[in-house]
Every structure is written in C-alpha cells, then in structure tokens.
Amino acid sequence: MKKIKGIIDRFEEGFAVIEIEGITKDYPKSIFPKEAQVGDVVYITGDKVTIDKSETKKLAKEIEDLMNEVWED
C-alpha cells in the first residue's frame, strides 16, 4: 500500500484537509490520531495515519525562519 506524505491544512466537519504536493484532499477525521493538529506532517497509509513529529518541527522552524526574513528591517 502506498504511503502518502502530507500536511494538515485544516479540519472541517468531520474531515481533515490535507495538503499533498500543493493539492488539498479531504480524509475522514476519524482516521487521524486525537493529538493531530493543523501544521502536522503526516503519513497516510490506507486508513492509518501517523504524525511525523521531527518533520513537523523541521517544517515549523523553516516557516519561522522565513517569517523572520520577511519581517526583518
């Protein structure tokens, strides 16, 4: 079974909206771990979802660095 890497974009009425290579796709929120949050990097294999904590931290740091660059005077 194929493993899909995505980022949680948002949650809507029982669905998790996941960004996968620039395209969003809806998945049932029920297959996600309870601790899943917007911005988490996840791997989806069938109806099993795992959160990649280290990849999520790395992504958050990249975003923070970009924001700091943009707002520097």
PDB file of N, CA, C and O in Angstrom:
ATOM      1  N   MET A   1       0.843  -1.196   0.000  1.00  0.00           N
ATOM      2  CA  MET A   1       0.000   0.000   0.000  1.00  0.00           C
ATOM      3  C   MET A   1       0.883   1.253   0.000  1.00  0.00           C
ATOM      4  O   MET A   1       1.912   1.303   0.673  1.00  0.00           O
ATOM      5  N   LYS A   2       0.470   2.237  -0.749  1.00  0.00           N
ATOM      6  CA  LYS A   2       1.260   3.448  -0.900  1.00  0.00           C
ATOM      7  C   LYS A   2       1.173   4.345   0.332  1.00  0.00           C
ATOM      8  O   LYS A   2       0.105   4.530   0.915  1.00  0.00           O
ATOM      9  N   LYS A   3       2.319   4.892   0.708  1.00  0.00           N
ATOM     10  CA  LYS A   3       2.415   5.812   1.836  1.00  0.00           C
ATOM     11  C   LYS A   3       2.398   7.236   1.282  1.00  0.00           C
ATOM     12  O   LYS A   3       3.240   7.596   0.458  1.00  0.00           O
ATOM     13  N   ILE A   4       1.446   8.038   1.731  1.00  0.00           N
ATOM     14  CA  ILE A   4       1.293   9.414   1.245  1.00  0.00           C
ATOM     15  C   ILE A   4       1.742  10.384   2.329  1.00  0.00           C
ATOM     16  O   ILE A   4       1.317  10.282   3.480  1.00  0.00           O
ATOM     17  N   LYS A   5       2.602  11.324   1.955  1.00  0.00           N
ATOM     18  CA  LYS A   5       3.060  12.338   2.898  1.00  0.00           C
ATOM     19  C   LYS A   5       2.273  13.619   2.656  1.00  0.00           C
ATOM     20  O   LYS A   5       2.132  14.061   1.516  1.00  0.00           O
ATOM     21  N   GLY A   6       1.765  14.210   3.725  1.00  0.00           N
ATOM     22  CA  GLY A   6       1.001  15.443   3.606  1.00  0.00           C
ATOM     23  C   GLY A   6       1.128  16.302   4.844  1.00  0.00           C
ATOM     24  O   GLY A   6       1.773  15.927   5.823  1.00  0.00           O
ATOM     25  N   ILE A   7       0.499  17.462   4.782  1.00  0.00           N
ATOM     26  CA  ILE A   7       0.488  18.407   5.905  1.00  0.00           C
ATOM     27  C   ILE A   7      -0.964  18.742   6.208  1.00  0.00           C
ATOM     28  O   ILE A   7      -1.743  19.029   5.299  1.00  0.00           O
ATOM     29  N   ILE A   8      -1.327  18.706   7.482  1.00  0.00           N
ATOM     30  CA  ILE A   8      -2.702  19.046   7.853  1.00  0.00           C
ATOM     31  C   ILE A   8      -2.904  20.544   7.647  1.00  0.00           C
ATOM     32  O   ILE A   8      -2.254  21.370   8.287  1.00  0.00           O
ATOM     33  N   ASP A   9      -3.816  20.871   6.741  1.00  0.00           N
ATOM     34  CA  ASP A   9      -4.124  22.260   6.423  1.00  0.00           C
ATOM     35  C   ASP A   9      -5.187  22.810   7.374  1.00  0.00           C
ATOM     36  O   ASP A   9      -5.059  23.915   7.901  1.00  0.00           O
ATOM     37  N   ARG A  10      -6.242  22.010   7.581  1.00  0.00           N
ATOM     38  CA  ARG A  10      -7.321  22.429   8.479  1.00  0.00           C
ATOM     39  C   ARG A  10      -8.264  21.248   8.720  1.00  0.00           C
ATOM     40  O   ARG A  10      -8.183  20.213   8.058  1.00  0.00           O
ATOM     41  N   PHE A  11      -9.160  21.440   9.691  1.00  0.00           N
ATOM     42  CA  PHE A  11     -10.205  20.454   9.972  1.00  0.00           C
ATOM     43  C   PHE A  11     -11.549  21.082   9.653  1.00  0.00           C
ATOM     44  O   PHE A  11     -11.794  22.235  10.009  1.00  0.00           O
ATOM     45  N   GLU A  12     -12.419  20.343   8.990  1.00  0.00           N
ATOM     46  CA  GLU A  12     -13.765  20.810   8.647  1.00  0.00           C
ATOM     47  C   GLU A  12     -14.762  19.686   8.838  1.00  0.00           C
ATOM     48  O   GLU A  12     -14.586  18.603   8.279  1.00  0.00           O
ATOM     49  N   GLU A  13     -15.809  19.923   9.619  1.00  0.00           N
ATOM     50  CA  GLU A  13     -16.937  19.000   9.764  1.00  0.00           C
ATOM     51  C   GLU A  13     -16.623  17.524   9.545  1.00  0.00           C
ATOM     52  O   GLU A  13     -17.111  16.913   8.595  1.00  0.00           O
ATOM     53  N   GLY A  14     -15.816  16.964  10.418  1.00  0.00           N
ATOM     54  CA  GLY A  14     -15.535  15.536  10.327  1.00  0.00           C
ATOM     55  C   GLY A  14     -14.454  15.152   9.323  1.00  0.00           C
ATOM     56  O   GLY A  14     -14.164  13.971   9.136  1.00  0.00           O
ATOM     57  N   PHE A  15     -13.863  16.150   8.681  1.00  0.00           N
ATOM     58  CA  PHE A  15     -12.799  15.878   7.717  1.00  0.00           C
ATOM     59  C   PHE A  15     -11.519  16.602   8.103  1.00  0.00           C
ATOM     60  O   PHE A  15     -11.541  17.659   8.732  1.00  0.00           O
ATOM     61  N   ALA A  16     -10.397  16.000   7.705  1.00  0.00           N
ATOM     62  CA  ALA A  16      -9.100  16.664   7.806  1.00  0.00           C
ATOM     63  C   ALA A  16      -8.728  17.012   6.361  1.00  0.00           C
ATOM     64  O   ALA A  16      -8.727  16.145   5.488  1.00  0.00           O
ATOM     65  N   VAL A  17      -8.412  18.284   6.120  1.00  0.00           N
ATOM     66  CA  VAL A  17      -7.995  18.716   4.788  1.00  0.00           C
ATOM     67  C   VAL A  17      -6.469  18.659   4.775  1.00  0.00           C
ATOM     68  O   VAL A  17      -5.801  19.362   5.534  1.00  0.00           O
ATOM     69  N   ILE A  18      -5.933  17.811   3.902  1.00  0.00           N
ATOM     70  CA  ILE A  18      -4.503  17.539   3.866  1.00  0.00           C
ATOM     71  C   ILE A  18      -3.910  18.090   2.576  1.00  0.00           C
ATOM     72  O   ILE A  18      -4.441  17.859   1.489  1.00  0.00           O
ATOM     73  N   GLU A  19      -2.796  18.825   2.705  1.00  0.00           N
ATOM     74  CA  GLU A  19      -2.093  19.317   1.521  1.00  0.00           C
ATOM     75  C   GLU A  19      -1.046  18.283   1.129  1.00  0.00           C
ATOM     76  O   GLU A  19      -0.163  17.932   1.910  1.00  0.00           O
ATOM     77  N   ILE A  20      -1.174  17.804  -0.114  1.00  0.00           N
ATOM     78  CA  ILE A  20      -0.248  16.804  -0.649  1.00  0.00           C
ATOM     79  C   ILE A  20       0.317  17.363  -1.951  1.00  0.00           C
ATOM     80  O   ILE A  20      -0.395  17.480  -2.949  1.00  0.00           O
ATOM     81  N   GLU A  21       1.598  17.705  -1.929  1.00  0.00           N
ATOM     82  CA  GLU A  21       2.270  18.270  -3.099  1.00  0.00           C
ATOM     83  C   GLU A  21       1.491  19.432  -3.715  1.00  0.00           C
ATOM     84  O   GLU A  21       1.315  19.501  -4.932  1.00  0.00           O
ATOM     85  N   GLY A  22       1.030  20.338  -2.859  1.00  0.00           N
ATOM     86  CA  GLY A  22       0.358  21.553  -3.327  1.00  0.00           C
ATOM     87  C   GLY A  22      -1.127  21.410  -3.610  1.00  0.00           C
ATOM     88  O   GLY A  22      -1.790  22.394  -3.939  1.00  0.00           O
ATOM     89  N   ILE A  23      -1.658  20.202  -3.490  1.00  0.00           N
ATOM     90  CA  ILE A  23      -3.089  19.963  -3.746  1.00  0.00           C
ATOM     91  C   ILE A  23      -3.727  19.495  -2.447  1.00  0.00           C
ATOM     92  O   ILE A  23      -3.139  18.693  -1.721  1.00  0.00           O
ATOM     93  N   THR A  24      -4.941  19.993  -2.143  1.00  0.00           N
ATOM     94  CA  THR A  24      -5.601  19.566  -0.916  1.00  0.00           C
ATOM     95  C   THR A  24      -6.570  18.423  -1.193  1.00  0.00           C
ATOM     96  O   THR A  24      -7.204  18.349  -2.246  1.00  0.00           O
ATOM     97  N   LYS A  25      -6.658  17.538  -0.208  1.00  0.00           N
ATOM     98  CA  LYS A  25      -7.551  16.387  -0.307  1.00  0.00           C
ATOM     99  C   LYS A  25      -8.167  16.143   1.064  1.00  0.00           C
ATOM    100  O   LYS A  25      -7.499  16.284   2.088  1.00  0.00           O
ATOM    101  N   ASP A  26      -9.441  15.778   1.078  1.00  0.00           N
ATOM    102  CA  ASP A  26     -10.147  15.510   2.337  1.00  0.00           C
ATOM    103  C   ASP A  26     -10.020  14.046   2.741  1.00  0.00           C
ATOM    104  O   ASP A  26     -10.126  13.141   1.914  1.00  0.00           O
ATOM    105  N   TYR A  27      -9.790  13.838   4.035  1.00  0.00           N
ATOM    106  CA  TYR A  27      -9.765  12.500   4.612  1.00  0.00           C
ATOM    107  C   TYR A  27     -10.661  12.508   5.838  1.00  0.00           C
ATOM    108  O   TYR A  27     -10.808  13.549   6.479  1.00  0.00           O
ATOM    109  N   PRO A  28     -11.267  11.371   6.183  1.00  0.00           N
ATOM    110  CA  PRO A  28     -12.104  11.338   7.393  1.00  0.00           C
ATOM    111  C   PRO A  28     -11.264  11.659   8.627  1.00  0.00           C
ATOM    112  O   PRO A  28     -10.198  11.078   8.833  1.00  0.00           O
ATOM    113  N   LYS A  29     -11.749  12.577   9.433  1.00  0.00           N
ATOM    114  CA  LYS A  29     -11.017  12.986  10.646  1.00  0.00           C
ATOM    115  C   LYS A  29     -10.831  11.795  11.594  1.00  0.00           C
ATOM    116  O   LYS A  29      -9.876  11.755  12.371  1.00  0.00           O
ATOM    117  N   SER A  30     -11.741  10.839  11.523  1.00  0.00           N
ATOM    118  CA  SER A  30     -11.717   9.686  12.433  1.00  0.00           C
ATOM    119  C   SER A  30     -10.468   8.815  12.289  1.00  0.00           C
ATOM    120  O   SER A  30     -10.131   8.081  13.218  1.00  0.00           O
ATOM    121  N   ILE A  31      -9.771   8.877  11.145  1.00  0.00           N
ATOM    122  CA  ILE A  31      -8.569   8.045  10.984  1.00  0.00           C
ATOM    123  C   ILE A  31      -7.309   8.722  11.538  1.00  0.00           C
ATOM    124  O   ILE A  31      -6.243   8.108  11.583  1.00  0.00           O
ATOM    125  N   PHE A  32      -7.432   9.975  11.955  1.00  0.00           N
ATOM    126  CA  PHE A  32      -6.285  10.721  12.477  1.00  0.00           C
ATOM    127  C   PHE A  32      -6.161  10.549  13.980  1.00  0.00           C
ATOM    128  O   PHE A  32      -7.168  10.444  14.680  1.00  0.00           O
ATOM    129  N   PRO A  33      -4.919  10.518  14.485  1.00  0.00           N
ATOM    130  CA  PRO A  33      -4.735  10.452  15.945  1.00  0.00           C
ATOM    131  C   PRO A  33      -5.385  11.666  16.613  1.00  0.00           C
ATOM    132  O   PRO A  33      -5.448  12.748  16.029  1.00  0.00           O
ATOM    133  N   LYS A  34      -5.859  11.476  17.823  1.00  0.00           N
ATOM    134  CA  LYS A  34      -6.536  12.563  18.562  1.00  0.00           C
ATOM    135  C   LYS A  34      -5.657  13.808  18.704  1.00  0.00           C
ATOM    136  O   LYS A  34      -6.160  14.932  18.715  1.00  0.00           O
ATOM    137  N   GLU A  35      -4.321  13.598  18.814  1.00  0.00           N
ATOM    138  CA  GLU A  35      -3.412  14.738  19.044  1.00  0.00           C
ATOM    139  C   GLU A  35      -3.026  15.467  17.755  1.00  0.00           C
ATOM    140  O   GLU A  35      -2.255  16.426  17.801  1.00  0.00           O
ATOM    141  N   ALA A  36      -3.550  15.028  16.608  1.00  0.00           N
ATOM    142  CA  ALA A  36      -3.208  15.667  15.328  1.00  0.00           C
ATOM    143  C   ALA A  36      -3.645  17.131  15.324  1.00  0.00           C
ATOM    144  O   ALA A  36      -4.747  17.464  15.760  1.00  0.00           O
ATOM    145  N   GLN A  37      -2.758  18.003  14.823  1.00  0.00           N
ATOM    146  CA  GLN A  37      -3.020  19.441  14.801  1.00  0.00           C
ATOM    147  C   GLN A  37      -2.715  20.011  13.425  1.00  0.00           C
ATOM    148  O   GLN A  37      -1.982  19.415  12.636  1.00  0.00           O
ATOM    149  N   VAL A  38      -3.291  21.176  13.152  1.00  0.00           N
ATOM    150  CA  VAL A  38      -3.002  21.895  11.916  1.00  0.00           C
ATOM    151  C   VAL A  38      -1.495  22.142  11.841  1.00  0.00           C
ATOM    152  O   VAL A  38      -0.884  22.574  12.819  1.00  0.00           O
ATOM    153  N   GLY A  39      -0.905  21.868  10.691  1.00  0.00           N
ATOM    154  CA  GLY A  39       0.528  22.068  10.503  1.00  0.00           C
ATOM    155  C   GLY A  39       1.363  20.807  10.682  1.00  0.00           C
ATOM    156  O   GLY A  39       2.545  20.787  10.339  1.00  0.00           O
ATOM    157  N   ASP A  40       0.743  19.743  11.224  1.00  0.00           N
ATOM    158  CA  ASP A  40       1.477  18.489  11.419  1.00  0.00           C
ATOM    159  C   ASP A  40       1.785  17.834  10.077  1.00  0.00           C
ATOM    160  O   ASP A  40       0.962  17.841   9.161  1.00  0.00           O
ATOM    161  N   VAL A  41       2.986  17.268   9.980  1.00  0.00           N
ATOM    162  CA  VAL A  41       3.350  16.451   8.825  1.00  0.00           C
ATOM    163  C   VAL A  41       2.860  15.044   9.139  1.00  0.00           C
ATOM    164  O   VAL A  41       3.170  14.489  10.193  1.00  0.00           O
ATOM    165  N   VAL A  42       2.088  14.469   8.212  1.00  0.00           N
ATOM    166  CA  VAL A  42       1.511  13.143   8.445  1.00  0.00           C
ATOM    167  C   VAL A  42       1.823  12.202   7.294  1.00  0.00           C
ATOM    168  O   VAL A  42       2.073  12.627   6.166  1.00  0.00           O
ATOM    169  N   TYR A  43       1.803  10.919   7.606  1.00  0.00           N
ATOM    170  CA  TYR A  43       1.924   9.866   6.606  1.00  0.00           C
ATOM    171  C   TYR A  43       0.630   9.071   6.642  1.00  0.00           C
ATOM    172  O   TYR A  43       0.211   8.588   7.694  1.00  0.00           O
ATOM    173  N   ILE A  44       0.002   8.940   5.477  1.00  0.00           N
ATOM    174  CA  ILE A  44      -1.271   8.234   5.369  1.00  0.00           C
ATOM    175  C   ILE A  44      -1.036   6.956   4.566  1.00  0.00           C
ATOM    176  O   ILE A  44      -0.562   6.996   3.430  1.00  0.00           O
ATOM    177  N   THR A  45      -1.374   5.832   5.174  1.00  0.00           N
ATOM    178  CA  THR A  45      -1.273   4.529   4.507  1.00  0.00           C
ATOM    179  C   THR A  45      -2.634   3.871   4.661  1.00  0.00           C
ATOM    180  O   THR A  45      -2.965   3.365   5.733  1.00  0.00           O
ATOM    181  N   GLY A  46      -3.416   3.874   3.601  1.00  0.00           N
ATOM    182  CA  GLY A  46      -4.769   3.323   3.683  1.00  0.00           C
ATOM    183  C   GLY A  46      -5.598   4.128   4.657  1.00  0.00           C
ATOM    184  O   GLY A  46      -5.824   5.321   4.453  1.00  0.00           O
ATOM    185  N   ASP A  47      -6.059   3.471   5.732  1.00  0.00           N
ATOM    186  CA  ASP A  47      -6.841   4.194   6.747  1.00  0.00           C
ATOM    187  C   ASP A  47      -6.045   4.369   8.039  1.00  0.00           C
ATOM    188  O   ASP A  47      -6.617   4.517   9.119  1.00  0.00           O
ATOM    189  N   LYS A  48      -4.704   4.348   7.912  1.00  0.00           N
ATOM    190  CA  LYS A  48      -3.830   4.546   9.079  1.00  0.00           C
ATOM    191  C   LYS A  48      -3.022   5.827   8.869  1.00  0.00           C
ATOM    192  O   LYS A  48      -2.421   6.032   7.815  1.00  0.00           O
ATOM    193  N   VAL A  49      -3.020   6.673   9.883  1.00  0.00           N
ATOM    194  CA  VAL A  49      -2.291   7.938   9.804  1.00  0.00           C
ATOM    195  C   VAL A  49      -1.305   8.022  10.957  1.00  0.00           C
ATOM    196  O   VAL A  49      -1.651   7.749  12.107  1.00  0.00           O
ATOM    197  N   THR A  50      -0.062   8.406  10.635  1.00  0.00           N
ATOM    198  CA  THR A  50       0.936   8.644  11.676  1.00  0.00           C
ATOM    199  C   THR A  50       1.464  10.063  11.534  1.00  0.00           C
ATOM    200  O   THR A  50       1.592  10.591  10.429  1.00  0.00           O
ATOM    201  N   ILE A  51       1.765  10.666  12.672  1.00  0.00           N
ATOM    202  CA  ILE A  51       2.314  12.031  12.697  1.00  0.00           C
ATOM    203  C   ILE A  51       3.829  11.916  12.775  1.00  0.00           C
ATOM    204  O   ILE A  51       4.361  11.166  13.593  1.00  0.00           O
ATOM    205  N   ASP A  52       4.523  12.664  11.920  1.00  0.00           N
ATOM    206  CA  ASP A  52       5.986  12.697  11.953  1.00  0.00           C
ATOM    207  C   ASP A  52       6.391  13.940  12.741  1.00  0.00           C
ATOM    208  O   ASP A  52       6.468  15.044  12.203  1.00  0.00           O
ATOM    209  N   LYS A  53       6.647  13.727  14.038  1.00  0.00           N
ATOM    210  CA  LYS A  53       6.952  14.855  14.939  1.00  0.00           C
ATOM    211  C   LYS A  53       8.220  15.610  14.523  1.00  0.00           C
ATOM    212  O   LYS A  53       8.245  16.840  14.559  1.00  0.00           O
ATOM    213  N   SER A  54       9.267  14.886  14.132  1.00  0.00           N
ATOM    214  CA  SER A  54      10.524  15.563  13.790  1.00  0.00           C
ATOM    215  C   SER A  54      10.371  16.365  12.498  1.00  0.00           C
ATOM    216  O   SER A  54      10.910  17.466  12.385  1.00  0.00           O
ATOM    217  N   GLU A  55       9.644  15.823  11.529  1.00  0.00           N
ATOM    218  CA  GLU A  55       9.406  16.538  10.273  1.00  0.00           C
ATOM    219  C   GLU A  55       8.522  17.767  10.519  1.00  0.00           C
ATOM    220  O   GLU A  55       8.710  18.809   9.891  1.00  0.00           O
ATOM    221  N   THR A  56       7.564  17.636  11.433  1.00  0.00           N
ATOM    222  CA  THR A  56       6.676  18.753  11.789  1.00  0.00           C
ATOM    223  C   THR A  56       7.499  19.878  12.417  1.00  0.00           C
ATOM    224  O   THR A  56       7.316  21.047  12.079  1.00  0.00           O
ATOM    225  N   LYS A  57       8.409  19.520  13.333  1.00  0.00           N
ATOM    226  CA  LYS A  57       9.267  20.528  13.980  1.00  0.00           C
ATOM    227  C   LYS A  57      10.146  21.233  12.956  1.00  0.00           C
ATOM    228  O   LYS A  57      10.313  22.452  12.998  1.00  0.00           O
ATOM    229  N   LYS A  58      10.708  20.451  12.032  1.00  0.00           N
ATOM    230  CA  LYS A  58      11.579  20.987  10.990  1.00  0.00           C
ATOM    231  C   LYS A  58      10.802  21.984  10.116  1.00  0.00           C
ATOM    232  O   LYS A  58      11.299  23.066   9.802  1.00  0.00           O
ATOM    233  N   LEU A  59       9.592  21.609   9.737  1.00  0.00           N
ATOM    234  CA  LEU A  59       8.751  22.471   8.905  1.00  0.00           C
ATOM    235  C   LEU A  59       8.394  23.761   9.654  1.00  0.00           C
ATOM    236  O   LEU A  59       8.425  24.846   9.074  1.00  0.00           O
ATOM    237  N   ALA A  60       8.059  23.640  10.925  1.00  0.00           N
ATOM    238  CA  ALA A  60       7.717  24.815  11.734  1.00  0.00           C
ATOM    239  C   ALA A  60       8.907  25.774  11.817  1.00  0.00           C
ATOM    240  O   ALA A  60       8.738  26.992  11.747  1.00  0.00           O
ATOM    241  N   LYS A  61      10.110  25.216  11.968  1.00  0.00           N
ATOM    242  CA  LYS A  61      11.322  26.039  12.031  1.00  0.00           C
ATOM    243  C   LYS A  61      11.560  26.750  10.696  1.00  0.00           C
ATOM    244  O   LYS A  61      11.899  27.933  10.679  1.00  0.00           O
ATOM    245  N   GLU A  62      11.385  26.034   9.574  1.00  0.00           N
ATOM    246  CA  GLU A  62      11.554  26.647   8.251  1.00  0.00           C
ATOM    247  C   GLU A  62      10.580  27.813   8.068  1.00  0.00           C
ATOM    248  O   GLU A  62      10.955  28.872   7.564  1.00  0.00           O
ATOM    249  N   ILE A  63       9.336  27.609   8.478  1.00  0.00           N
ATOM    250  CA  ILE A  63       8.322  28.654   8.345  1.00  0.00           C
ATOM    251  C   ILE A  63       8.677  29.843   9.224  1.00  0.00           C
ATOM    252  O   ILE A  63       8.554  30.994   8.805  1.00  0.00           O
ATOM    253  N   GLU A  64       9.118  29.560  10.448  1.00  0.00           N
ATOM    254  CA  GLU A  64       9.504  30.630  11.370  1.00  0.00           C
ATOM    255  C   GLU A  64      10.674  31.444  10.798  1.00  0.00           C
ATOM    256  O   GLU A  64      10.676  32.673  10.853  1.00  0.00           O
ATOM    257  N   ASP A  65      11.664  30.735  10.251  1.00  0.00           N
ATOM    258  CA  ASP A  65      12.821  31.417   9.650  1.00  0.00           C
ATOM    259  C   ASP A  65      12.393  32.298   8.478  1.00  0.00           C
ATOM    260  O   ASP A  65      12.865  33.427   8.341  1.00  0.00           O
ATOM    261  N   LEU A  66      11.504  31.783   7.638  1.00  0.00           N
ATOM    262  CA  LEU A  66      11.003  32.569   6.504  1.00  0.00           C
ATOM    263  C   LEU A  66      10.265  33.816   6.983  1.00  0.00           C
ATOM    264  O   LEU A  66      10.439  34.904   6.435  1.00  0.00           O
ATOM    265  N   MET A  67       9.439  33.640   8.012  1.00  0.00           N
ATOM    266  CA  MET A  67       8.677  34.786   8.558  1.00  0.00           C
ATOM    267  C   MET A  67       9.644  35.843   9.108  1.00  0.00           C
ATOM    268  O   MET A  67       9.441  37.042   8.912  1.00  0.00           O
ATOM    269  N   ASN A  68      10.693  35.389   9.796  1.00  0.00           N
ATOM    270  CA  ASN A  68      11.673  36.320  10.335  1.00  0.00           C
ATOM    271  C   ASN A  68      12.386  37.080   9.217  1.00  0.00           C
ATOM    272  O   ASN A  68      12.643  38.276   9.345  1.00  0.00           O
ATOM    273  N   GLU A  69      12.701  36.395   8.133  1.00  0.00           N
ATOM    274  CA  GLU A  69      13.333  37.066   6.976  1.00  0.00           C
ATOM    275  C   GLU A  69      12.427  38.127   6.378  1.00  0.00           C
ATOM    276  O   GLU A  69      12.868  39.229   6.054  1.00  0.00           O
ATOM    277  N   VAL A  70      11.163  37.783   6.237  1.00  0.00           N
ATOM    278  CA  VAL A  70      10.188  38.694   5.638  1.00  0.00           C
ATOM    279  C   VAL A  70      10.009  39.950   6.502  1.00  0.00           C
ATOM    280  O   VAL A  70       9.902  41.059   5.979  1.00  0.00           O
ATOM    281  N   TRP A  71       9.978  39.767   7.814  1.00  0.00           N
ATOM    282  CA  TRP A  71       9.690  40.889   8.712  1.00  0.00           C
ATOM    283  C   TRP A  71      10.930  41.624   9.209  1.00  0.00           C
ATOM    284  O   TRP A  71      10.812  42.570   9.987  1.00  0.00           O
ATOM    285  N   GLU A  72      12.120  41.202   8.771  1.00  0.00           N
ATOM    286  CA  GLU A  72      13.331  41.916   9.182  1.00  0.00           C
ATOM    287  C   GLU A  72      13.361  43.305   8.569  1.00  0.00           C
ATOM    288  O   GLU A  72      12.905  43.503   7.443  1.00  0.00           O
ATOM    289  N   ASP A  73      13.899  44.265   9.310  1.00  0.00           N
ATOM    290  CA  ASP A  73      14.012  45.640   8.798  1.00  0.00           C
ATOM    291  C   ASP A  73      15.393  45.884   8.220  1.00  0.00           C
ATOM    292  O   ASP A  73      15.678  46.982   7.742  1.00  0.00           O
TER     293      ASP A  73
END
